[in-house]
């Protein structure tokens, strides 16, 4: 069975020769800290995927956000930290030593409607030639007879806006400038629709993928009313295009506790969680039991179990085994693997996962 057929079957609760084998990835610190990476000169997630011989899965992403993006630059060097401008125009304080951390954002390029109009007019033009897809080149890169699953990227309806405004800025803007925020969501949707109209029907896709990160440990960063009234209608429009071309698996990458907005996502056509953080959204089996075959999960292996050693690793994999066997669930670490996981324990986890859920 090819990687492509295995993924399609598993996501549709059909028989497979073994479980699709993949992982979310690793932080930059893992590549510096783990001897298994240092000894083999592995410095990126794609290199790690090849090293571990994971099944191949790809996502084709068009240009559906800032184009051109802001210039990345160092604004100020403070010794232990630097103030940088990132590609979304935010000023952020980051550690000089480069270790992975959530930056402390100090300013945003968009605060009020005039700011948004300037960014929209210069960086979010719908028909910018840079957004035009080269279909022939993409078909050569991902031919119809490929043996791996290929997804089409459906962007972000609110997560990128959260990035642009900052968490606090989004909260204020939803109250002070609701029309501006809805126009931002509409712009995101139009850019995705424009891209889908170029590639759907001309390239054969197996699933759709997106990114939101619109939840934290206690739930969503926006109100349920906002999500229902502003975000869900745009999801529905995208889902309509996907379904017209036979794409019925759509995941979005969202951390945190997604349970409050999950019914709305399912209603709108998003039917797969990724990476399903256990300490926020609960055990994946609970969600799969509640929503049945309408819900799929990619991820859902508690990263904290990997930190606690082999007994905890085995116990956790045993706890998800019945749902892996029933299909619609591809297990892997529920975010990038923490660098403090012992490399030997991580190898044990990968080997055990293969033994329990099938080898080549």
C-alpha positions in Angstrom: 0.0 0.0 0.0 1.4 3.4 -0.9 1.6 6.3 1.6 -1.1 8.0 -0.4 -3.5 5.1 -0.3 -2.7 4.4 3.3 -3.5 7.9 4.4 -6.7 8.1 2.4 -7.9 4.7 3.7 -7.1 5.5 7.3 -8.8 8.9 7.2 -11.9 7.2 5.8 -12.0 4.3 8.2 -11.1 1.8 5.6 -8.6 -1.1 5.9 -4.9 -0.3 5.9 -1.8 -2.4 6.0 -0.5 -0.4 8.9 -1.0 3.0 10.5 0.3 6.0 8.6 3.6 7.0 10.3 4.4 10.6 10.8 5.4 13.1 13.4 4.7 16.9 14.0 8.4 17.7 14.2 11.0 19.2 16.5 12.1 22.6 17.9 15.4 24.2 16.9 16.8 23.2 20.3 16.3 19.5 19.5 18.7 19.8 16.6 21.3 21.4 18.8 20.7 19.2 21.9 20.0 15.7 20.7 23.0 13.6 19.9 21.0 11.5 17.3 20.6 14.7 15.3 24.1 16.2 15.9 25.8 12.9 15.1 24.0 12.7 11.8 24.2 16.4 10.9 20.4 16.7 10.9 19.3 20.4 11.3 15.8 20.6 9.9 12.5 18.9 10.2 12.4 17.6 6.6 15.9 16.0 7.2 14.5 14.4 10.4 11.5 13.0 8.5 13.9 11.3 6.1 16.2 10.1 8.8 13.3 8.4 10.7 11.8 7.1 7.4 8.4 8.6 8.1 5.6 8.3 5.5 5.6 11.3 3.1 2.9 13.9 3.3 2.9 17.2 1.5 0.8 20.4 1.5 0.8 22.8 -1.5 0.5 26.3 -0.2 -0.2 29.3 -2.4 0.5 32.9 -1.4 -2.6 33.8 0.7 -1.3 36.4 3.2 1.0 39.4 3.1 2.6 39.9 -0.3 5.1 41.4 0.0 5.7 40.7 3.6 7.4 43.2 5.9 11.2 43.1 6.0 12.8 41.0 8.7 15.3 43.2 10.5 17.0 43.8 13.9 15.8 47.1 15.3 17.8 47.1 18.5 20.3 44.9 20.2 20.0 44.8 24.0 22.6 42.2 24.8 20.6 39.3 26.1 17.6 40.2 23.9 17.0 41.9 20.6 14.1 43.9 19.3 13.3 42.6 15.8 10.7 43.3 13.2 9.1 40.1 11.9 7.5 39.4 8.5 4.1 40.6 9.8 5.5 43.9 10.8 5.4 43.4 14.5 8.2 44.5 16.8 9.2 41.6 19.1 11.7 41.1 21.9 13.5 37.7 21.4 16.5 36.1 23.1 19.9 36.7 21.5 20.9 33.0 22.0 18.2 31.9 19.6 16.4 29.4 21.9 12.8 28.8 21.0 10.3 30.9 23.0 7.2 32.9 22.4 8.3 36.4 21.6 7.1 39.4 23.6 5.5 41.7 21.0 5.8 45.4 21.7 4.0 46.9 18.8 1.8 46.1 15.8 1.5 47.7 12.3 -2.3 47.6 12.6 -4.2 49.3 15.4 -7.0 51.2 13.8 -8.9 51.1 10.4 -6.5 53.6 8.7 -3.6 51.2 9.5 -5.5 48.3 8.1 -6.4 50.1 4.9 -2.7 50.9 4.3 -1.7 47.3 4.8 -4.6 45.9 2.8 -3.9 48.3 -0.1 -0.2 47.6 -0.3 0.3 44.0 1.0 -3.0 42.2 0.5 -3.9 43.0 -3.1 -5.9 40.1 -4.5 -4.6 40.1 -8.0 -1.0 40.7 -7.4 1.0 38.8 -10.1 3.0 37.2 -7.3 -0.1 35.3 -6.3 -0.5 33.6 -9.6 0.1 29.8 -9.5 2.3 28.1 -12.1 0.1 25.1 -12.6 2.5 23.3 -15.0 5.4 23.6 -12.5 3.2 22.4 -9.6 2.0 19.4 -11.6 5.6 18.5 -12.4 6.4 18.8 -8.7 3.3 16.8 -7.6 2.3 14.5 -10.5 -1.1 12.9 -10.6 0.5 9.4 -10.2 2.4 10.4 -7.0 2.5 7.8 -4.2 2.1 10.3 -1.2 -0.9 12.3 0.0 -1.0 15.9 -1.1 -3.1 18.6 0.6 -4.2 22.1 -0.5 -3.6 24.9 1.9 -6.7 26.8 3.0 -4.9 29.5 5.0 -6.2 31.1 8.2 -9.4 33.0 8.7 -8.5 34.5 12.1 -5.1 33.1 13.3 -3.1 35.3 11.0 -5.2 38.3 12.0 -4.4 37.5 15.6 -0.7 37.5 14.7 -1.0 40.9 12.9 -3.0 42.6 15.7 -1.5 40.7 18.6 -3.7 38.9 21.1 -4.5 42.1 23.1 -5.0 44.0 19.8 -7.5 41.5 18.5 -9.5 41.7 21.7 -9.7 45.5 21.6 -10.3 45.5 17.8 -13.3 43.1 18.1 -14.9 45.6 20.5 -13.7 48.9 19.0 -13.5 48.2 15.3 -15.7 45.2 14.6 -16.3 46.2 10.9 -12.5 46.3 10.4 -12.0 42.9 11.9 -14.7 41.4 9.7 -13.2 43.0 6.7 -9.9 41.4 7.7 -11.5 38.0 7.9 -13.3 38.5 4.5 -10.0 39.5 2.9 -8.3 36.3 4.2 -11.2 34.3 2.8 -11.1 36.0 -0.6 -7.4 35.4 -0.9 -7.9 31.7 -0.1 -10.8 31.4 -2.6 -8.7 33.1 -5.3 -5.9 30.5 -4.8 -8.3 27.6 -4.7 -9.9 28.7 -7.9 -6.5 28.5 -9.6 -5.5 25.0 -8.4 -8.7 23.0 -7.7 -9.6 20.8 -10.7 -6.2 21.1 -12.2 -4.2 19.4 -9.4 -5.5 16.2 -7.7 -5.6 16.8 -3.9 -6.3 14.3 -1.2 -7.1 16.6 1.7 -7.1 20.3 2.8 -5.0 21.9 5.5 -5.1 25.2 7.4 -3.6 27.0 10.3 -5.4 29.0 13.1 -3.8 28.7 16.6 -6.8 30.7 17.8 -7.2 28.8 21.2 -5.2 28.7 24.4 -5.4 26.5 27.4 -8.7 27.8 28.6 -10.5 28.0 25.2 -10.7 30.3 22.1 -9.2 33.8 21.9 -12.4 35.2 20.4 -16.0 34.9 21.6 -18.2 32.1 20.3 -20.6 34.7 18.8 -17.8 36.2 16.8 -16.6 32.8 15.7 -20.1 31.7 14.7 -21.1 35.0 13.0 -17.9 36.0 11.3 -15.5 33.0 10.9 -17.9 30.1 10.3 -19.6 31.6 7.1 -16.1 32.0 5.5 -15.2 28.4 6.4 -18.5 27.3 4.7 -17.5 29.1 1.5 -14.2 27.4 1.4 -15.7 24.0 2.3 -18.1 24.4 -0.7 -15.2 24.7 -3.1 -13.4 21.8 -1.6 -16.5 19.5 -1.7 -17.1 20.4 -5.3 -13.7 18.8 -6.1 -14.2 15.7 -3.9 -12.0 16.9 -1.0 -13.7 15.7 2.2 -10.9 15.8 4.7 -9.9 19.2 6.1 -7.7 19.8 9.1 -6.6 23.0 10.7 -3.5 23.3 12.9 -4.9 24.8 16.2 -3.3 24.5 19.6 -5.0 24.9 22.9 -8.5 23.8 24.0 -10.5 23.6 20.8 -13.5 21.9 22.3 -15.6 25.1 22.6 -15.4 25.8 18.8 -15.2 22.3 17.6 -19.0 21.9 17.0 -18.9 25.0 14.9 -15.9 23.9 12.9 -17.5 20.5 12.2 -20.7 22.3 11.1 -18.7 24.5 8.7 -16.7 21.6 7.1 -13.5 21.4 9.1 -13.5 17.8 10.3 -9.9 17.0 11.5 -8.0 18.2 14.5 -4.2 18.8 14.3 -2.3 18.3 16.6 -5.0 17.9 19.3 -3.2 19.0 22.4 -4.1 16.5 25.2 -3.6 18.8 28.2 -6.0 21.3 26.7 -8.6 19.4 24.7 -8.5 16.1 26.6 -7.8 12.5 25.5 -8.5 12.1 21.8 -10.6 9.0 22.5 -13.1 11.1 24.4 -13.5 13.4 21.4 -13.7 10.6 18.9 -16.4 8.9 21.0 -18.4 12.1 21.3 -18.4 13.0 17.6 -18.0 9.6 16.0 -16.8 9.2 12.4 -17.6 12.9 11.6 -14.3 13.8 13.4 -10.8 12.8 12.6 -7.6 13.5 14.6 -4.0 13.8 13.6 -1.7 14.0 16.7 -3.1 13.5 20.1 -0.1 11.7 21.7 0.6 13.5 25.0 4.0 15.2 24.8 4.1 15.1 28.6 4.1 11.3 28.5 7.2 11.4 26.4 8.9 13.4 29.1 8.0 10.9 31.9 9.8 7.8 30.5 9.1 4.5 29.0 6.3 3.2 31.3 4.3 6.4 30.7 5.0 6.2 26.9 3.7 2.6 26.7 0.7 3.3 28.9 -0.3 6.3 26.8 0.0 4.5 23.5 -2.0 1.6 24.9 -4.7 4.1 25.9 -5.1 5.3 22.3 -4.8 2.0 20.6 -8.5 1.2 20.3 -9.2 4.4 18.4 -6.1 4.0 16.2 -7.4 0.6 15.2 -10.9 2.0 14.4 -9.5 4.5 11.9 -9.7 8.2 11.4 -6.9 8.8 13.9 -3.2 9.1 13.0 -1.2 9.3 16.3 1.8 11.5 16.8 3.2 13.9 19.4 0.6 16.7 20.1 3.0 19.4 19.1 6.7 19.6 18.3 8.6 17.2 20.5 10.1 19.0 23.6 13.9 19.1 23.5 14.0 17.8 27.1 12.7 14.4 26.0 15.5 11.9 26.3 16.6 10.9 22.8 16.7 7.2 23.8 13.1 7.5 25.1 12.0 9.2 21.9 13.5 6.3 19.9 11.7 3.9 22.2 8.4 5.8 21.5 8.9 5.6 17.7 9.8 1.9 17.8 6.9 1.0 20.1 4.4 3.0 18.0 5.5 1.0 14.9 5.3 -2.3 16.8 1.9 -1.6 18.1 0.4 0.0 15.0 2.2 -1.8 12.2 5.6 -2.0 10.4 6.5 -1.9 6.8 
